[in-house]
Amino acid sequence: MGTLLSYSGIVTKVRAMEAKLLRPENFEEIANLHSVPEVVSYLKENSSYDYVLNLLDDAQLHRGDIEKILARQLYYEYSKIYKFCTLSQRKFLKLYIRRYEIDLINYCFRIVINHYQEPFDLNYKKPFFDKYSQISIDKLITSRTTDELVDNLKGTEYYEPLNRLRDKPSITLFDYDLTLDQYYFSTIWKDSKKVLKNKKELELYLRDCGTKIDLLNLQWIYRAKKHYNMTPADIYSLLVPIQYKISTELIKEIVETATVEDMIAVFQKTTYAQHYDFSGGNTIEQMYSECLNHLYKMDRRQNPYSIATINTYLFLKEDELRRLTTAIECIRYGLSPSETLAYVGGKTQ
């Protein structure tokens, strides 16, 4: 396990940052607000977002700019953690940043495919990606077609998997998203074994990553059957080809069930059944978040002087941003406090 000496500084830093995360009572208070400007005022007074929110002017409060500003907070905190890390810990953070890179590429594909009049608004991401990423935003924003976008990824690891799609007829946005997601999970599963030399840290990371893959595969099977009535052959093409605690045989049994009810019954055979009570009131996304929330916190509690501290904090921050963005959208569309809390779901702390 990582030594007390190598992790003492970063653990102290992360604990101080975690103390500033929003708590359940904060979300309850936010849900009772009536407008986006009220949310901004609340966050300036009661959270760590005051610095980035001061970059907003009054006109921006009524558009989608607040979500972009909030994303800066995540990048800002990643940078703070990076500065306190040792060389080996920074290698782990470089592995972690792939998720942000894929989110950026997915966003660009949406812009290009949907032919938006104002295609790119990535200036707020540029300083972060220029410093930490292999991707050039300057190149991406010149893209006007999907082929140009793929070509502008030459020199990065994402070029080859996306370039192979060109031989496929009628490529859709879904195909690009799916290719990137499958590439991401397959490569971090493999590359983590090169980056994490400590046996216990590798075990911790593979457990977190493997659990996430299992749960995402269950989500995708559930949605494919419940909402799209997809065939088993099409469902198999969606899945990440890695099984952690769900065997290949059990995946096959779940995918090939005849009805949604049969599928849910087979879900009960998995080790995740206690977190996936489909008869309950939580959405599948909320149950996924709560299961990972429990796992990450348990890892950190049992192994505080390890990558679990970094991994857990970044997960909690990303989950907070997701829930906060959801709450803001609910308030923007005039939902009641109870409806907003139902969409936000889960707990931060």
Buried (B, 14 or more C-beta within 10 A) or exposed (E): BBEEEBBEEBBEBBEEBBEEBBEEEBBEBBBBBEEBBBBBBBBBEBBBBEEBBEEBEEEBBEEBBBEBBBBBBBBBBBBEBBEBBBEBBBBBBBBBBBBBBBBBBBBBBEBBBEEEEEBBBBEBBEEBBEEBBBBBBEBBBEBEEBEEBBBBBEEBBBBEBBBEBEEEEEBEBEBBBBBBBBBBBBBBBEBBEEBBEBEBBBBBBBBBBBBBBBBBBBBBBBBBBBEEEBEBEEBBEBBBEBBBBBEEEBBEBBBBBEEBEBBBEBBEEBEBEEBBEBEEEBEBBBBBBBBBBEBBBEBBEEBBBBBBBBBBBBBBBBBBBBBBBBBBBBBBEEBEBEEBBBBBBBEBB
